[in-house]
Each structure stands twice: as structure tokens, then as C-alpha cells.
Amino acid sequence: TWSIHMRSEITAKYEVLNRVGSGAYADVYRAIRLSDGASVALKEVHDSQSASREIEALRLLKGSRNVVVLHEFFWREDEDAVLVLEFLGTDLAAVIGEGDGVGVGEIKGWMVQALSAVDECHRNMIVHRDLKPSNFLVSDDGALKLADFGQV
């Protein structure tokens, strides 16, 4: 497999900082977009079917308030797909696991946002087959964003 650090079309536009996650089908890196200094997530997907499903789902869900934003992607036949996503520093599993106690109001807000994301999926004929707290990313302002559409 190609290393994300060696792909000139990516390194010309992004400074790859560090790996922030790894799974069976993908690795996720935090990066800086060179044009404006914005933090982004670069998701290197090692399985072409997963990459295709995720790209198609995120294209259909573009503009959905509670779904992670796909900015662009890089994909050639002989390389892993790399999706450029908005960077969200934590997920719901981590927030819950912090053990600081979560109020009923906050839980209700998360439920509304999670259901909004699932509703958007279903309105677009997408079934997200991996709903779990770690696939709901949390923005700095507390908004939940559904991610990881590789198994739809």
C-alpha cells in the first residue's frame, strides 16, 4: 500500500501531522490544509468497496447538519482512497467515558442530533450499519456528527 505521506497530490495541499485513529479498513490522520490553515481529517481507506460506499453516502448527505463533511477525496485505481473530512477532535464514546457525569438535558440533545442524522440517512435511502457512540463525532460547539459510512 502507498503511504499517505508519499502522495504528492496530498502533500501539495495538506501537511499530515499525526495518526489519530486506525481500524480494520482505514487509518485516520490529522492534517492542516495549507491554503487556509484549517484542521482536517485525512481518512485513508484500504478497501475499495468501503471507500466507494463512504464517498457515495457522504455525497448524498452533503449539507446534512449532523453528518461529517466530506471536503474532497483522492483516489486512483492503484492507490487507497483518501477522504478529506472536517476534523472533529473527539467522539461521543470518549465524552461519555470521561466520567464527569452527563446531564439529562445533554443526553436529550444528543439523542435529537443522533436521530436527525439517522433520519437524513434514511431520507436518502442510506442505512448506516455501524451506529455506535464512537461513530458520532463531537464538534467544539457540542454538535454531534455521524461518521464512518464505509459499511452502509
Residue pairs with C-beta under 8 A, 6 or more apart in sequence:
1 46
1 80
2 79
2 80
4 10
4 16
4 27
4 29
4 42
4 44
4 82
5 11
5 16
7 74
7 79
7 82
9 74
10 16
10 42
10 74
10 82
12 34
13 33
13 34
13 35
14 31
14 32
14 33
14 34
14 40
14 42
14 84
15 31
15 32
15 34
16 29
16 30
16 31
16 42
17 29
17 30
17 31
17 32
18 29
18 30
19 27
19 28
19 29
20 28
20 29
20 30
20 41
21 27
21 28
22 28
25 45
25 46
25 47
25 50
25 150
26 43
26 44
26 45
26 46
26 47
26 50
26 150
27 43
27 44
27 46
28 41
28 42
28 43
28 44
29 41
29 42
29 43
29 44
30 39
30 40
30 41
30 42
30 87
31 39
31 40
31 41
31 42
31 87
32 38
32 39
32 40
33 39
33 40
33 84
38 87
39 87
40 71
40 84
40 85
40 86
40 87
41 84
41 85
41 86
41 87
41 88
42 82
42 83
42 84
42 85
43 54
43 82
43 83
43 85
44 80
44 81
44 82
45 51
45 54
45 80
45 81
45 82
45 83
45 150
46 80
47 150
48 81
50 150
50 151
51 75
51 80
51 81
51 83
51 150
52 81
53 149
53 150
53 151
53 152
54 83
54 148
54 149
54 150
54 152
55 70
55 73
55 75
55 81
55 83
57 121
57 124
57 126
57 128
57 149
57 152
58 67
58 68
58 69
58 70
58 83
58 149
59 70
60 124
60 126
61 67
61 120
61 121
61 124
61 126
62 69
62 70
64 117
64 120
65 116
65 143
66 113
66 114
66 116
66 117
66 120
66 143
66 144
66 145
66 146
67 117
67 120
67 121
67 145
67 146
67 147
68 85
68 86
68 88
68 137
68 145
68 146
68 147
69 85
69 86
69 145
70 83
70 84
70 85
71 84
71 85
71 86
72 84
73 81
73 82
73 83
73 84
74 81
74 82
74 84
75 81
75 82
85 147
86 145
88 137
88 138
88 139
88 145
88 147
89 138
89 140
90 137
90 138
91 133
91 134
91 135
91 136
91 137
91 138
92 110
92 133
92 134
92 136
92 137
92 138
92 144
93 132
93 133
93 134
94 134
95 102
95 138
96 102
96 133
109 142
110 136
110 144
113 136
113 143
113 144
114 131
114 136
114 144
114 146
117 136
117 144
117 145
117 146
118 128
118 131
118 146
121 127
121 128
121 146
121 152
126 149
126 152
127 152
128 135
128 146
128 149
128 151
128 152
129 151
129 152
130 148
130 151
131 146
135 146
135 147
135 148
136 144
136 145
136 146
136 147
137 144
137 145
137 146
137 147
138 144
138 145
139 145
